[in-house]
Amino acid sequence: MRHLQPKVVLYFILFLIFISIHMQFPVFTPLAVSLGAGSMLVAIMLSVTSFVNLGGNLLAGSAIDRLGVRGFIVFPLFFLSISLFAHTFIMETTHLFTLRVINGLILAFLTPACMTMLATFAKNSKEQSKNMAMNTLMVTAAMTIAPVLGGWLGERYGADGAYYAISFTTFLAFLLAVRFLPQTKTVRSQGQSNGGVFSLLSYKRLYPVFLTAFAIMFAQGTLMYELPFLTVENGIPKDNVGKMAGMIGVGTFFILGIVLLHRISAKFRTVLGLLIMATSTAMMMFSTTIPSLWTLFLFGIASGIIFPAMMTLLTENIEEANRGKAFAFLSAVFSVGTITAPFVSGLIRDNLSPYFIAWIVLMLAVTFIGIKYLSIEKKSPVVLE
């Protein structure tokens, strides 16, 4: 099996990582509530992972560029499998809170390292777009299967049974990383990495990418906060909630199957995806307490359009010497959106629909990014590449 291409193995590792993350989705909130957590404490625990992840991302980027990526994939996978296994021993909300903090710190190094290694496998912009689309496809497959599987395990074997499976999945990813991922050269030998993570603020052409990242993660965070409460407040079984979340993945699969999509400008795709996502959240806002499957399907279509386009824009607008920092900063922006969404939702959900706030955030992003890109495209209006 040593002949397996590292890129293929990395895709599968990313698949397993996101399987382990999203299998927790239908299990975590009911587990927290069973330990005595209220809706606001659940929101804080969901946010704290991303908050710690944010701090870790600011440290991770420069380290990845300086030391190489393989170690920042292998060791975090090992520690993450231990942390997830420890969920089977918790007895109090403080235990759960502590493990969420640990998970956030581990993922702060793992996610940007994986994306940085994936970016090194592309030789040009078109190949980069295909790689990022394939990554989105694998992540989507995980996001489609994992909530259903997690809900099924939670219903039949309880939270402990689900976390046994989740920790085993992560450990399998660790074994694959140890055996198949190559030791890449440090970026310092290929180019000069300049400054720390905050030096990226001088790259104004990356601002639309970071604003897009915040907006979509705020919308996704809102949805991922609201759906599990259908189990607590409406008595919907965990596996049904998992199937609803899986419908997002079905939508993403559908749009990624349109191969000609990658011939369209990444800028145009970003704006189009944001508009579709805003439409989806508006439909959820005006629906009953249970979002329709069609709105979730539409949300998935938007995700499938945005993610490959956004990642392509990032790699096109940053030199290789700074890609580790760029992906770490992007992960930090993801974390800000993920932190903010459940906190805002928990704060306002008794008086105002959280989907309304998500819609506002998405429409503001569409407005600012659309104006910026339209002003550029006036000189070059062709969208096909």
Secondary structure, DSSP 8 states (H G I E B T S, - for coil): -TTS-HHHHHHHHHHHHHHHHHTTHHHHHHHHHHTT--HHHHHHHHHHHHHHHHHHHHHHHHHHHHH-STHHHHHHHHHHHHHHHGGGG--SHHHHHHHHHHHHHHHHHHHHHHHHHHHTT-SSHHHHHHHHHHHHHHHHHHHHHHHHHHHHHHHHHHHHHHHHHHHHHHHHHHHHHHHH------GGGTS---S-GGGGGG-GGGHHHHHHHHHHHHHHHHHHHHTTHHHHHH---HHHHHHHHHHHHHHHHHHHT-GGGGGB-HHHHHHHHHHHHHHHHHHHHTS-SS--HHHHHHHHHHHHHHHHHHHHHHHHTS-GGGHHHHHHHHHHHHHHHHHHHHHHHHHHTTTS-HHHHHHHHHHHHHHHHHHHHHHHHTT----B-
